[in-house]
């Protein structure tokens, strides 16, 4: 079973594979409108990524409609994808949690990523920031400072996440366990409410995708103590990585990926993969993603399947170590 450090390295390698995009494929692989399912509401990070991508799949289908199906932690599109058309017109874009982490979070998950779906490609990757708000004194400037403050103030040592059983939940729990401190987990329904309560001083800290906290961090309303990727983010170059800050247990990145139903022909999967890789190489696409603190990251279908397997193994160990009981 891979260690967390090996997993991050493996993930980074898989997510940067195929950086040189192939030439765009022949138009109209699918000769009618395709649907790109997203399990989160309009304006969310997955929705923004889906809409950027959909605009650049015109060579794959005459039009691609983003179909938002929020709820159930992003699982609804994947449950629908199982029975979707197998002609390439039914596509789902999802963060990695829903296919690699959720099998260990839910006792009865309604799908299996490698059995029910054909992996197409990762699309982009994103790192997280551990940030603290006004509940934490201003002299807490580093992650080590924060750990010391939590140890001295156990009743105030809380952190928010976008939901129980999500990647930020377990990342922060892993860090707390490694640091030998107790932290109170406060789950929310999505990322924005976490930031609202963090700014209001209702919780001490949060692990959030960069785009959710970038504006208040840049404005000085929140303090970013560490990023979770192997390298610093260009948007906030002065913020150290979790490993640099001395807490590698917090390290980890999130990927977004595309799937079609199992049974879709290899030719269609290959064509969609080529279109995605070509789209992610376009300068305007890179710029649009950068505004959300996302980085293009593509790979072959085979590499994507291997990434999912590795991610699932890592999360199995992480969830078990946390003592988390799978939910119904």
C-alpha positions in Angstrom: 0.0 0.0 0.0 1.5 3.4 -1.0 2.5 5.8 1.7 0.9 9.3 1.7 4.2 10.7 0.3 4.3 8.1 -2.5 0.7 8.7 -3.3 1.2 12.4 -3.7 4.2 11.7 -6.0 2.2 9.1 -7.9 -0.8 11.5 -8.3 1.4 14.3 -9.4 3.0 12.1 -12.0 -0.3 10.8 -13.3 -1.8 14.2 -13.4 1.0 15.7 -15.5 1.3 12.8 -17.9 0.5 13.7 -21.5 1.3 17.4 -21.0 1.9 17.7 -24.7 -1.6 17.6 -26.2 -2.3 15.7 -29.4 -3.8 17.4 -32.4 -7.6 17.9 -32.2 -9.6 14.9 -33.3 -12.0 14.9 -36.2 -15.2 16.8 -35.5 -18.5 15.2 -34.5 -17.4 12.1 -32.8 -20.9 12.4 -31.3 -23.3 13.7 -33.9 -25.8 15.2 -31.4 -25.9 17.2 -28.2 -23.8 15.7 -25.3 -24.5 16.2 -21.6 -21.8 16.9 -19.1 -23.1 16.0 -15.7 -21.9 17.9 -12.6 -22.9 17.1 -9.1 -22.7 20.6 -7.7 -24.6 23.8 -8.3 -24.0 26.5 -10.9 -21.1 28.7 -9.8 -19.3 26.0 -7.8 -15.7 25.1 -8.7 -16.7 21.8 -10.5 -19.4 23.8 -12.5 -16.9 26.4 -13.5 -14.4 23.8 -14.7 -17.2 22.0 -16.6 -18.3 25.1 -18.4 -14.7 26.0 -19.4 -14.2 22.5 -20.8 -17.6 22.3 -22.5 -16.8 25.4 -24.6 -13.8 23.6 -26.1 -15.4 20.2 -26.9 -17.0 21.5 -30.1 -14.9 19.0 -32.2 -16.3 16.2 -30.1 -20.0 17.0 -30.3 -21.9 19.8 -32.0 -22.8 21.1 -28.5 -22.1 20.1 -24.9 -24.6 21.1 -22.2 -23.6 21.3 -18.6 -26.2 19.5 -16.6 -26.1 20.4 -12.9 -27.4 17.7 -10.5 -26.4 18.9 -7.0 -27.1 16.9 -3.9 -25.9 13.8 -2.1 -22.4 15.0 -1.9 -21.9 15.0 -5.7 -23.0 11.4 -6.2 -26.1 12.0 -8.3 -24.4 12.3 -11.7 -22.4 9.2 -11.1 -25.5 7.2 -10.1 -27.2 8.4 -13.3 -24.1 7.7 -15.4 -24.4 4.0 -14.8 -27.5 3.8 -17.0 -26.6 6.5 -19.4 -26.2 6.3 -23.1 -23.1 4.5 -24.2 -22.6 6.5 -27.4 -20.3 9.1 -25.8 -23.0 11.7 -25.3 -23.4 11.1 -21.5 -20.3 12.4 -19.6 -19.7 13.2 -16.0 -17.1 15.5 -14.5 -16.3 14.8 -10.8 -13.8 15.6 -8.1 -11.8 12.6 -7.0 -13.6 12.2 -3.7 -16.7 10.8 -5.3 -14.9 7.9 -6.9 -11.8 7.2 -4.7 -12.8 8.4 -1.1 -16.5 7.7 -1.0 -16.2 3.9 -1.3 -14.7 4.1 2.2 -17.2 6.7 3.5 -20.5 5.2 2.5 -21.5 1.7 3.5 -23.7 1.3 0.3 -22.3 3.4 -2.6 -24.4 3.1 -5.7 -21.6 2.7 -8.1 -18.0 1.5 -8.6 -15.8 3.8 -10.7 -13.8 1.1 -12.4 -16.7 -1.3 -12.9 -19.5 1.0 -13.9 -17.6 3.7 -15.7 -14.9 4.1 -18.3 -12.2 6.6 -17.1 -11.4 9.2 -19.8 -8.9 11.6 -18.3 -8.1 13.9 -15.4 -8.9 17.5 -16.4 -7.2 19.6 -13.7 -5.8 19.5 -10.2 -6.1 21.8 -7.2 -4.5 22.2 -3.9 -5.9 23.3 -0.6 -5.0 25.9 2.0 -5.2 25.5 5.7 -6.3 28.9 6.8 -7.2 30.5 10.2 -9.6 33.4 10.9 -10.1 36.0 13.6 -10.9 33.4 16.3 -7.2 32.6 16.3 -4.8 35.4 17.7 -2.9 37.4 15.2 0.4 36.2 16.7 -0.3 32.7 15.3 1.6 33.0 12.1 2.8 29.5 11.3 1.3 26.0 11.3 3.5 25.1 14.2 2.1 28.2 16.1 -1.4 27.0 15.3 -0.7 23.5 16.6 0.6 25.1 19.8 -2.5 27.3 20.1 -4.8 24.3 19.6 -3.0 22.4 22.3 -3.4 25.3 24.7 -7.0 26.0 23.7 -8.7 22.6 23.1 -12.2 24.0 23.4 -11.6 26.5 20.6 -9.6 24.2 18.4 -12.1 23.7 15.6 -11.9 23.3 11.9 -14.6 23.4 9.2 -15.0 21.2 6.1 -17.4 21.0 3.2 -19.0 17.9 4.7 -18.4 14.8 6.9 -16.4 12.3 5.0 -14.8 14.7 2.5 -11.2 15.1 1.6 -10.6 18.3 3.8 -12.2 16.5 6.7 -9.7 13.6 6.6 -6.7 15.8 5.7 -7.2 18.0 8.7 -7.9 15.0 10.9 -4.7 13.3 9.7 -2.7 16.4 10.5 -4.2 16.7 14.0 -3.5 13.0 14.7 0.1 13.4 13.5 0.5 16.5 15.7 -1.0 14.8 18.8 -3.8 17.3 19.2 -7.5 17.1 19.4 -9.5 19.3 17.0 -13.3 19.6 16.8 -14.6 18.9 13.3 -17.5 21.1 12.1 -19.0 19.8 8.9 -20.9 22.1 6.5 -22.9 21.7 3.3 -20.3 22.9 0.8 -17.3 25.1 0.9 -18.7 28.7 0.9 -20.5 28.3 4.3 -17.2 27.2 5.8 -15.5 30.4 4.7 -18.4 32.5 6.0 -18.1 31.1 9.5 -14.4 31.2 9.4 -14.5 34.9 8.6 -17.1 35.4 11.3 -14.9 33.8 14.0 -17.3 30.8 14.5 -14.6 28.3 13.8 -10.8 28.5 14.1 -9.6 27.0 10.9 -10.5 25.3 7.6 -9.0 23.3 4.9 -10.4 24.8 1.7 -9.6 24.8 -2.0 -7.5 27.8 -2.9 -10.3 29.6 -4.9 -12.7 29.6 -1.9 -10.4 31.5 0.3 -8.1 33.4 -2.1 -9.8 36.7 -1.9 -10.0 37.0 1.9 -6.4 35.7 2.2 -5.2 38.3 -0.2 -7.2 41.0 1.7 -5.7 39.9 5.0 -9.0 38.8 6.5 -7.8 35.2 6.7 -4.3 33.8 7.2 -3.0 31.0 5.1 -0.6 28.8 7.1 0.2 26.0 4.6 -0.7 24.7 1.2 -1.2 21.0 0.7 0.5 20.3 -2.6 4.1 19.1 -3.0 5.1 22.6 -4.2 3.9 26.1 -3.4 1.2 27.8 -5.4 2.2 30.6 -7.7 -0.8 32.6 -6.6 0.5 32.7 -2.9 4.2 32.0 -3.3 5.0 33.0 0.3 2.8 30.3 1.9 4.8 27.2 2.7 3.8 23.7 1.8 2.5 21.4 4.6 5.8 19.5 4.4 7.9 22.6 4.6 5.8 23.6 7.6 6.6 20.3 9.3 3.3 18.5 8.9 3.4 16.3 5.8 0.2 14.4 7.0 -1.7 17.4 5.7 -0.3 16.9 2.2 -2.6 16.1 -0.7 -4.1 17.4 -3.9 -7.6 17.0 -5.5 -8.2 16.2 -9.1 -11.2 16.5 -11.3 -11.8 13.8 -13.9 -14.1 12.8 -16.7 -16.0 9.5 -17.0 -18.4 7.9 -19.5 -20.5 4.8 -18.9 -18.8 1.4 -19.0 -19.3 -0.2 -22.4 -18.7 3.0 -24.3 -16.4 2.1 -27.2 -12.6 2.5 -26.9 -12.6 4.7 -30.0 -15.1 7.2 -28.4 -13.1 7.2 -25.1 -9.9 7.8 -27.0 -11.4 10.6 -29.0 -12.8 12.4 -26.0 -9.5 12.0 -24.2 -7.7 13.6 -27.2 -10.2 16.5 -27.2 -9.8 17.1 -23.5 -6.0 17.1 -23.7 -6.1 19.5 -26.6 -8.5 21.8 -24.7 -6.3 21.9 -21.6 -3.4 23.0 -23.8 -5.2 26.2 -25.0 -3.7 29.3 -23.4 -7.2 30.8 -22.8 -8.3 27.7 -21.0 -5.1 27.7 -18.8 -5.8 31.4 -18.0 -9.4 30.7 -17.1 -8.5 27.8 -14.8 -5.7 29.9 -13.2 -8.3 32.4 -12.0 -9.8 29.6 -10.0 -6.4 28.4 -8.8 -6.7 25.2 -10.9 -3.9 23.7 -13.0 -4.6 21.7 -16.2 -3.7 18.1 -15.7 -4.4 15.4 -18.2 -3.5 11.7 -18.7 -4.4 8.6 -20.7 -7.4 6.5 -19.7 -5.0 3.8 -18.4 -3.1 6.2 -16.3 -6.3 7.6 -14.9 -7.5 4.1 -13.9 -4.2 3.6 -12.1 -4.5 6.9 -10.3 -8.0 5.9 -9.1 -6.7 2.6 -7.8 -3.8 4.3 -5.9 -6.1 7.0 -4.5 -8.6 4.4 -3.2 -5.8 2.4 -1.5 -4.5 5.6 0.2 -7.9 6.6 1.4 -8.7 3.2 2.7 -5.8 3.5 5.1 -6.5 7.1 6.0 -10.2 6.5 6.8 -9.4 3.5 8.8 -6.8 5.3 10.8 -9.3 8.1 11.6 -11.8 5.6 13.2 -14.5 6.9 10.9 -17.6 4.7 10.7 -19.0 4.4 7.2 -22.4 6.2 6.7 -25.5 4.7 5.2 
